[in-house]
Amino acid sequence: MKSTLRFQADGGTIECLYTEAIDLQLLGPLRITRATDIRFNDPTQQWQVHDAVTDRVLFSNSSRSECLAWENQNLQPRSKS
């Protein structure tokens, strides 16, 4: 997995898909806001990736690993061209 950090103009906000590949705690105290929440839907027997703000289902699959892979593929900060 490629690690990407995007620093916002406010000088203190970093957008990234968090992994421990880079120890961000070296920069100081962290405040983490999740972009998504993965949870199991009992009636459909599917794992679902929910938008953490709107609760909208973004992706679903019978495999939690596939949902994690979808997050990794789709939630990387977009490069500004």
Contacts in CASP RR format, 6 or more apart in sequence:
PFRMAT RR
TARGET T0000
AUTHOR 0000-0000-0000
METHOD contacts of the structure
MODEL  1
MKSTLRFQADGGTIECLYTEAIDLQLLGPLRITRATDIRFNDPTQQWQVH
DAVTDRVLFSNSSRSECLAWENQNLQPRSKS
1 17 0 8 1.000
1 19 0 8 1.000
1 21 0 8 1.000
1 72 0 8 1.000
2 76 0 8 1.000
3 16 0 8 1.000
3 19 0 8 1.000
3 21 0 8 1.000
3 22 0 8 1.000
4 16 0 8 1.000
4 17 0 8 1.000
4 76 0 8 1.000
4 77 0 8 1.000
4 79 0 8 1.000
5 14 0 8 1.000
5 15 0 8 1.000
5 16 0 8 1.000
5 22 0 8 1.000
5 77 0 8 1.000
6 14 0 8 1.000
6 15 0 8 1.000
6 16 0 8 1.000
6 77 0 8 1.000
6 79 0 8 1.000
6 80 0 8 1.000
7 13 0 8 1.000
7 14 0 8 1.000
8 14 0 8 1.000
8 15 0 8 1.000
14 24 0 8 1.000
15 77 0 8 1.000
16 24 0 8 1.000
16 77 0 8 1.000
17 71 0 8 1.000
17 72 0 8 1.000
17 75 0 8 1.000
17 76 0 8 1.000
17 77 0 8 1.000
18 24 0 8 1.000
18 32 0 8 1.000
24 30 0 8 1.000
33 52 0 8 1.000
34 52 0 8 1.000
35 51 0 8 1.000
35 52 0 8 1.000
35 75 0 8 1.000
36 49 0 8 1.000
36 50 0 8 1.000
36 51 0 8 1.000
36 52 0 8 1.000
36 58 0 8 1.000
36 71 0 8 1.000
36 75 0 8 1.000
37 49 0 8 1.000
37 50 0 8 1.000
37 52 0 8 1.000
38 47 0 8 1.000
38 48 0 8 1.000
38 49 0 8 1.000
38 50 0 8 1.000
38 64 0 8 1.000
38 67 0 8 1.000
38 68 0 8 1.000
38 71 0 8 1.000
39 47 0 8 1.000
39 48 0 8 1.000
39 50 0 8 1.000
40 46 0 8 1.000
40 47 0 8 1.000
40 48 0 8 1.000
40 64 0 8 1.000
41 47 0 8 1.000
41 48 0 8 1.000
41 60 0 8 1.000
44 60 0 8 1.000
45 62 0 8 1.000
46 60 0 8 1.000
46 61 0 8 1.000
46 62 0 8 1.000
47 60 0 8 1.000
47 61 0 8 1.000
47 62 0 8 1.000
47 63 0 8 1.000
47 64 0 8 1.000
47 66 0 8 1.000
47 67 0 8 1.000
48 57 0 8 1.000
48 59 0 8 1.000
48 60 0 8 1.000
48 67 0 8 1.000
49 57 0 8 1.000
49 58 0 8 1.000
49 59 0 8 1.000
49 60 0 8 1.000
49 67 0 8 1.000
49 70 0 8 1.000
49 71 0 8 1.000
50 56 0 8 1.000
50 57 0 8 1.000
50 58 0 8 1.000
51 58 0 8 1.000
58 70 0 8 1.000
58 74 0 8 1.000
59 67 0 8 1.000
59 70 0 8 1.000
59 74 0 8 1.000
60 67 0 8 1.000
61 67 0 8 1.000
61 70 0 8 1.000
END
